Amino acid sequence: AVGNQLYVATCSPARDTSAGHVTWGHSSLIGPFGEVLVTAEHDETVVIGVIDYSEVELRRTNLPLEKQRRGDLYRLVDLSRL
């Protein structure tokens, strides 16, 4: 969320306490500065949060991380051409 200054929604898989690995739960909505806006516990539920696009614009204006990117240090590769 913070690195790209955007909202991130996480979704936990269904919880099966008899499985070899029991999932943690806590599906969440994370804000553009890393703040947890809403989160669930490990029981089945619906998580509803508000995404305010003006908050993203405000964060990107006050902390312009995009201007600090160093495109000269890496290049994008089209994996379908490899």
C-alpha positions in Angstrom: 0.0 0.0 0.0 2.6 2.5 1.0 5.2 1.8 -1.7 2.7 2.5 -4.5 0.4 4.8 -2.5 -2.8 2.9 -3.2 -5.4 0.9 -1.4 -4.9 -2.9 -0.9 -7.6 -5.4 -0.1 -6.5 -8.7 1.3 -8.8 -11.8 1.3 -8.1 -14.8 3.5 -9.1 -18.3 2.3 -11.8 -20.2 4.1 -10.7 -21.4 7.5 -10.6 -25.2 8.0 -9.4 -26.0 11.5 -9.0 -29.7 10.6 -6.5 -28.9 7.8 -2.7 -29.3 8.2 -2.3 -25.6 7.8 -5.0 -23.4 9.4 -5.4 -20.0 7.7 -5.0 -16.9 9.8 -8.1 -15.0 8.7 -8.2 -11.3 9.0 -9.2 -10.1 5.5 -8.5 -6.4 5.5 -8.6 -3.1 3.6 -5.3 -1.2 3.9 -5.1 2.6 3.1 -2.6 4.3 0.8 -0.3 5.1 3.8 -0.3 1.6 5.3 -3.2 2.2 7.8 -5.6 -0.7 8.4 -9.0 0.7 7.6 -11.1 -2.3 8.3 -10.3 -5.9 9.2 -12.2 -9.1 9.9 -11.5 -11.7 12.6 -11.1 -15.3 11.7 -14.8 -16.1 11.5 -16.7 -15.9 8.3 -17.9 -12.3 7.6 -18.2 -9.5 5.1 -15.7 -6.6 5.3 -16.9 -3.2 4.0 -14.7 -0.2 3.7 -14.7 3.2 2.0 -12.1 3.9 -0.7 -11.6 7.7 -1.0 -9.7 8.4 -4.3 -9.0 12.0 -3.1 -6.9 10.5 -0.3 -4.7 8.8 -2.9 -4.2 12.1 -4.8 -3.4 13.9 -1.5 -0.8 11.3 -0.5 0.8 11.3 -3.9 0.9 15.1 -3.9 2.4 15.4 -0.4 4.9 12.5 -0.9 5.7 12.2 -4.6 7.4 8.8 -4.6 6.9 8.4 -8.3 9.4 11.2 -8.9 12.0 9.3 -6.9 11.9 6.2 -9.0 15.2 5.2 -10.7 14.2 3.8 -14.1 17.9 3.8 -15.0 18.6 1.0 -12.5 16.2 -1.5 -14.0 14.4 -2.4 -17.2 11.0 -4.0 -17.9 11.1 -7.3 -19.6 8.3 -8.8 -21.7 8.2 -12.4 -20.3 6.2 -13.6 -23.3 9.2 -12.9 -25.5 11.7 -15.0 -23.4 
